[in-house]
């Protein structure tokens, strides 16, 4: 009887596992990141730039967590992108310029705070660290890898 229960438990465990590779490839290389960081000079210049205020930045492994706020109803329709300018500034440590892009078409008076994470592993340069400057805020952060 114990062997049957053990086999049933193993079968349930095996069947409950799923392959999230497709989801992770769309959203980032880690299940803890919400989105990938885009590297595009044209999008850096031309992506939507609706009003937002960045409250905080934090790096955990290869994920950059950004807490920001903007006006709206509930923020559910917001389109957010983190975009790198494609350039690397020669300094020590090297620096990259990024912009948090927000497309916000909500017409409400509430002030909504959101937290999103971006996979920043594609921003690594030679060496073991790079300073990330968020150009539409007064914030920067050192990414060590």
C-alpha positions in Angstrom: 0.0 0.0 0.0 2.9 2.4 0.8 4.4 1.7 -2.6 1.2 2.6 -4.4 0.8 5.9 -2.4 4.4 6.7 -3.1 3.9 6.1 -6.9 0.7 8.2 -6.9 2.5 11.0 -5.0 5.4 10.9 -7.5 3.0 10.9 -10.4 1.1 14.0 -9.1 4.4 15.8 -8.5 5.7 14.9 -12.0 2.5 16.0 -13.7 2.3 19.3 -11.7 5.7 20.4 -13.1 5.5 22.6 -16.1 8.0 24.1 -18.5 7.9 27.9 -18.3 10.7 28.5 -20.8 8.3 30.2 -23.3 7.0 32.6 -20.6 10.4 33.3 -19.3 11.8 34.0 -22.7 9.1 36.7 -23.3 9.4 38.3 -19.9 13.1 37.8 -19.0 15.6 35.1 -18.2 14.5 34.8 -14.6 11.0 34.0 -13.3 11.5 36.8 -10.8 11.8 39.5 -13.6 8.6 40.9 -15.1 10.1 42.2 -18.4 13.3 42.2 -20.5 15.3 45.4 -20.9 15.3 46.7 -24.5 18.5 47.9 -26.1 17.6 50.3 -28.9 18.7 53.9 -29.6 15.6 54.6 -31.7 13.2 53.4 -29.0 15.3 55.2 -26.3 14.6 58.4 -28.2 11.1 57.8 -29.5 9.2 55.5 -27.0 6.3 57.1 -25.1 7.4 59.4 -22.3 4.3 60.1 -20.2 4.8 61.7 -16.8 6.1 59.4 -14.1 8.2 59.7 -10.9 10.7 57.0 -10.0 10.7 56.4 -6.2 13.3 53.7 -5.9 15.7 51.3 -7.7 17.0 48.0 -6.4 18.9 45.2 -8.0 18.4 41.5 -7.0 20.6 39.2 -9.0 19.9 40.2 -12.7 16.6 42.0 -12.0 16.3 45.7 -11.6 13.2 46.6 -9.5 11.8 50.0 -10.1 9.1 51.5 -8.0 7.4 54.5 -9.7 4.2 56.4 -9.7 2.0 58.3 -12.1 -1.5 59.6 -12.4 -4.3 57.3 -13.6 -7.2 55.1 -12.6 -5.5 51.9 -11.5 -2.5 51.5 -13.8 -3.7 48.3 -15.3 -3.5 49.6 -18.9 0.0 51.2 -18.5 2.7 50.1 -20.9 6.1 50.2 -19.3 9.5 49.6 -20.9 13.0 50.0 -19.7 15.1 51.1 -22.7 18.9 51.3 -23.0 20.4 53.9 -25.3 22.9 51.3 -26.8 25.9 53.4 -25.8 28.4 52.6 -23.1 30.2 55.6 -21.5 33.9 55.0 -21.1 34.6 55.7 -17.4 35.2 53.6 -14.3 33.0 51.9 -13.8 31.5 52.1 -17.3 28.0 53.7 -17.5 24.9 53.0 -19.5 22.0 55.4 -20.0 18.5 54.0 -19.7 15.0 55.5 -19.7 11.8 54.2 -18.2 9.1 54.6 -20.8 5.5 54.9 -19.8 2.5 55.0 -22.1 -0.4 56.1 -19.9 -3.8 56.8 -21.4 -5.8 56.6 -18.2 -7.8 59.8 -17.5 -8.3 59.6 -13.7 -7.1 61.8 -10.9 -5.6 59.1 -8.6 -1.9 58.8 -8.1 -0.9 55.1 -8.6 2.4 53.5 -7.4 3.6 50.4 -9.2 6.6 48.2 -8.9 8.1 46.4 -11.9 11.2 44.4 -12.5 13.4 44.1 -15.6 16.0 41.6 -16.6 19.2 43.6 -17.0 21.6 40.7 -17.8 21.9 42.0 -21.4 23.4 45.3 -20.1 26.7 43.6 -18.8 29.9 45.0 -20.3 33.5 43.9 -19.9 34.5 43.8 -16.3 32.3 43.0 -13.4 30.1 46.2 -13.0 28.3 48.9 -14.8 26.6 52.1 -13.5 23.0 52.4 -14.8 21.8 56.0 -15.2 18.1 56.4 -15.4 18.0 59.6 -17.5 14.3 60.6 -16.8 15.0 60.7 -13.0 17.7 61.7 -10.7 18.5 58.1 -9.9 21.3 55.8 -10.8 22.4 52.4 -9.5 25.5 50.2 -9.7 25.0 46.8 -11.3 27.6 44.3 -10.1 27.8 40.8 -11.7 
